[in-house]
Amino acid sequence: MSSPQKPRSGMRALIVEDEAVLAGLLADYFERDGFDTTSTGDGLRAVDLAREVDPDVVVLDLGLPGLDGVEVCRQLRTFSDAFVVMVTARSDEVDTLIGLSVGADHYITKPFSPRELMARVSAMFRRPRSLAHENAGRADSFGALSIDRAGRDVWLDGDPVALTRTEFDVLAALSEQPRIVFTRRQLIDQVWGPAWVGDEHLVDVHIGHLRRKLRDDAADSRYVRTVRGVGYRMGGGE
């Protein structure tokens, strides 16, 4: 017996998968969950569709013909902050980290349960925003860096900094408690949720992106500091 379809949520999903049966199955699950869903098996078409439909989440196969998932994700990140779930048939860490290094938020390895994928997508959209109302209208400053968590805006030397949703959430978690050192697992619990299972080194990938965008030298960090053997904390921006 199939599950009843939920009312339309206004959320949009883009499924980029060249296995037609799997693409159709995923589309059914997203539509049952209230998403407006668009699908394609072509990487070039995926980039055009992302511009057209402005998705909230993209399920992106790594092994697409022609323009592969890594390049699609790289191009997506020039104009979209959608959540990107990279799907790969190869389980080795190198492939996974390549996907994450171009801005994917999450990954899942084939074969997988569509229910598991939907649970992970739901967890991403439930990321805590507990301090947004408390901090409304206030930006925290760390030297030349300003962070408005309510408005999800970041400025460096007065210039806006374009972050993906996950990059912003990592920065927000660190800046909410700047005196606290976070382990990778604690950051995962804060950003991806306590039910997340996978390689915790994805935190390092997103930290690396943050540092690059904040022009922050890992060897002499002003903003995101490494506490050797423990994790990361927010610096003072001196």
C-alpha positions as CSV (number, residue, x, y, z in Angstrom):
1,M,0.0,0.0,0.0
2,S,1.5,3.3,-1.1
3,S,1.9,6.3,1.3
4,P,-0.5,9.2,0.8
5,Q,0.9,12.1,-1.0
6,K,1.6,15.2,1.2
7,P,0.3,18.6,0.3
8,R,2.6,20.7,-2.0
9,S,5.3,22.3,0.1
10,G,6.5,24.8,-2.4
11,M,9.9,23.1,-2.3
12,R,11.5,22.1,-5.6
13,A,13.7,19.1,-6.3
14,L,15.9,18.5,-9.3
15,I,16.9,14.9,-9.9
16,V,19.9,14.4,-12.2
17,E,20.2,10.7,-12.8
18,D,20.7,8.8,-16.1
19,E,19.2,5.5,-14.8
20,A,15.6,6.1,-15.9
21,V,14.1,3.7,-13.5
22,L,15.9,5.1,-10.5
23,A,15.2,8.7,-11.6
24,G,11.5,7.9,-11.8
25,L,11.5,6.1,-8.4
26,L,13.2,9.1,-6.7
27,A,10.8,11.5,-8.4
28,D,7.8,9.6,-7.0
29,Y,9.3,9.8,-3.5
30,F,9.9,13.5,-3.7
31,E,6.5,14.2,-5.1
32,R,4.9,12.1,-2.3
33,D,6.8,14.3,0.1
34,G,5.3,17.4,-1.4
35,F,8.1,18.6,-3.7
36,D,7.7,19.9,-7.2
37,T,10.1,17.6,-9.1
38,T,12.1,18.0,-12.3
39,S,14.3,15.2,-13.7
40,T,17.0,14.8,-16.3
41,G,19.8,12.4,-17.1
42,D,21.9,14.9,-18.9
43,G,24.5,17.0,-17.2
44,L,24.3,20.0,-19.5
45,R,20.6,20.0,-19.3
46,A,20.8,19.8,-15.5
47,V,22.6,23.1,-15.3
48,D,20.0,24.8,-17.6
49,L,17.1,23.3,-15.5
50,A,18.7,24.5,-12.3
51,R,18.7,28.1,-13.6
52,E,15.0,27.7,-14.7
53,V,13.5,26.0,-11.7
54,D,15.8,27.3,-8.9
55,P,15.6,24.0,-6.9
56,D,15.9,23.8,-3.1
57,V,17.6,20.4,-3.4
58,V,19.5,18.6,-6.2
59,V,20.1,14.9,-6.2
60,L,23.1,14.6,-8.5
61,D,24.6,11.4,-9.9
62,L,28.4,11.5,-10.1
63,G,28.7,9.2,-13.1
64,L,26.7,11.1,-15.7
65,P,27.6,10.8,-19.4
66,G,29.1,13.9,-21.0
67,L,29.2,16.5,-18.3
68,D,29.8,14.5,-15.1
69,G,28.3,15.3,-11.7
70,V,31.5,17.0,-10.4
71,E,31.4,19.5,-13.2
72,V,27.6,20.0,-12.9
73,C,28.1,20.7,-9.2
74,R,30.9,23.1,-9.8
75,Q,28.7,25.1,-12.3
76,L,25.7,24.9,-10.0
77,R,27.7,26.6,-7.2
78,T,28.3,29.6,-9.4
79,F,24.7,30.6,-9.1
80,S,22.8,28.3,-6.7
81,D,22.9,27.5,-2.9
82,A,20.6,24.5,-3.3
83,F,21.3,21.5,-1.1
84,V,23.3,19.0,-3.3
85,V,23.2,15.3,-2.5
86,M,25.9,13.6,-4.6
87,V,25.0,10.0,-5.6
88,T,27.9,7.7,-6.5
89,A,28.3,4.0,-7.5
90,R,31.9,4.1,-6.2
91,S,32.4,3.9,-2.5
92,D,36.0,4.9,-2.2
93,E,36.8,8.1,-0.2
94,V,38.5,9.9,-3.1
95,D,35.4,10.0,-5.3
96,T,33.3,11.1,-2.3
97,L,35.7,13.9,-1.4
98,I,36.0,15.1,-5.0
99,G,32.2,15.5,-5.0
100,L,32.2,17.4,-1.7
101,S,35.2,19.6,-2.7
102,V,33.1,21.3,-5.4
103,G,30.3,22.1,-3.0
104,A,28.1,19.0,-2.5
105,D,26.4,19.0,1.0
106,H,26.0,15.3,1.3
107,Y,26.6,12.0,-0.5
108,I,25.0,8.6,-0.7
109,T,26.4,5.5,-2.3
110,K,24.5,3.1,-4.6
111,P,22.6,0.9,-3.9
112,F,20.6,2.9,-1.4
113,S,17.0,3.0,-0.2
114,P,15.0,6.0,-1.5
115,R,13.5,6.2,2.1
116,E,17.0,6.6,3.4
117,L,17.7,9.4,0.9
118,M,14.4,11.2,1.8
119,A,15.2,10.9,5.5
120,R,18.6,12.6,4.9
121,V,17.0,15.3,2.8
122,S,14.4,15.9,5.5
123,A,17.2,16.2,8.1
124,M,19.0,18.8,6.0
125,F,15.8,21.0,5.8
126,R,15.4,20.6,9.6
127,R,18.8,22.1,10.4
128,P,18.4,24.1,13.6
129,R,17.9,27.8,13.3
130,S,17.5,28.2,17.1
131,L,19.2,31.5,17.5
132,A,17.8,33.2,14.3
133,H,15.0,34.9,16.2
134,E,17.1,35.8,19.2
135,N,19.7,37.4,17.0
136,A,17.4,39.1,14.5
137,G,18.7,42.4,13.3
138,R,22.2,41.9,14.9
139,A,25.4,41.0,13.1
140,D,28.3,39.6,15.1
141,S,31.8,40.8,14.2
142,F,35.1,39.1,14.2
143,G,37.6,41.7,13.1
144,A,36.8,42.4,9.4
145,L,34.3,39.6,9.3
146,S,30.5,40.2,10.0
147,I,27.9,37.5,10.3
148,D,24.2,38.1,10.3
149,R,22.7,34.7,11.2
150,A,19.1,35.8,11.0
151,G,19.6,37.2,7.5
152,R,22.2,34.5,6.5
153,D,24.5,37.2,5.3
154,V,28.3,37.4,5.6
155,W,30.6,40.4,4.9
156,L,34.3,40.6,4.8
157,D,35.9,44.1,4.8
158,G,32.4,45.4,3.9
159,D,32.0,43.1,0.9
160,P,29.4,40.3,0.7
161,V,30.7,36.8,0.8
162,A,28.8,34.1,-1.2
163,L,28.5,30.9,0.9
164,T,26.5,27.8,0.2
165,R,23.9,26.8,2.8
166,T,26.2,24.3,4.4
167,E,29.2,26.6,4.5
168,F,27.0,29.2,6.1
169,D,25.7,26.7,8.7
170,V,29.2,25.6,9.6
171,L,30.2,29.2,10.1
172,A,27.1,30.0,12.1
173,A,27.6,27.0,14.4
174,L,31.2,28.1,15.1
175,S,30.3,31.8,15.5
176,E,27.3,31.2,17.8
177,Q,29.7,29.8,20.5
178,P,33.1,31.4,19.6
179,R,34.8,30.3,22.8
180,I,33.9,26.6,22.2
181,V,36.1,24.1,20.3
182,F,34.0,21.8,18.2
183,T,35.0,18.3,17.3
184,R,34.1,17.1,13.8
185,R,31.3,15.0,15.3
186,Q,29.9,18.0,17.2
187,L,29.8,20.1,14.0
188,I,28.1,17.3,12.2
189,D,25.5,17.1,14.9
190,Q,24.9,20.8,14.7
191,V,24.9,21.1,10.9
192,W,23.9,17.7,9.4
193,G,22.0,16.4,12.4
194,P,22.8,13.6,14.9
195,A,21.3,10.9,12.6
196,W,24.0,11.6,9.9
197,V,26.3,8.6,9.2
198,G,29.3,8.9,6.9
199,D,32.9,10.2,6.7
200,E,33.4,12.9,9.3
201,H,36.2,14.4,7.2
202,L,33.5,16.1,5.1
203,V,33.8,18.8,7.8
204,D,37.4,19.5,6.8
205,V,36.3,20.0,3.2
206,H,33.7,22.6,4.1
207,I,36.1,24.3,6.5
208,G,38.6,24.5,3.6
209,H,36.0,26.2,1.4
210,L,35.1,28.6,4.2
211,R,38.8,29.6,4.7
212,R,39.3,30.1,1.0
213,K,36.2,32.4,0.7
214,L,37.2,34.3,3.9
215,R,40.8,34.6,2.6
216,D,41.8,32.8,5.8
217,D,45.2,31.1,5.9
218,A,45.0,27.7,7.6
219,A,48.6,28.2,8.9
220,D,47.7,31.5,10.5
221,S,43.9,31.6,10.8
222,R,42.1,34.8,11.8
223,Y,38.6,33.4,11.7
224,V,38.3,29.6,11.6
225,R,41.0,28.1,13.8
226,T,42.2,24.6,14.0
227,V,42.8,23.3,17.6
228,R,45.2,20.4,16.9
229,G,43.9,17.0,18.0
230,V,40.4,18.4,18.9
231,G,38.7,20.3,16.1
232,Y,37.8,23.9,15.2
233,R,36.8,27.1,16.9
234,M,36.0,30.7,15.9
235,G,38.9,33.1,16.0
236,G,38.8,36.7,17.0
237,G,39.7,38.1,13.6
238,E,42.8,40.0,14.9
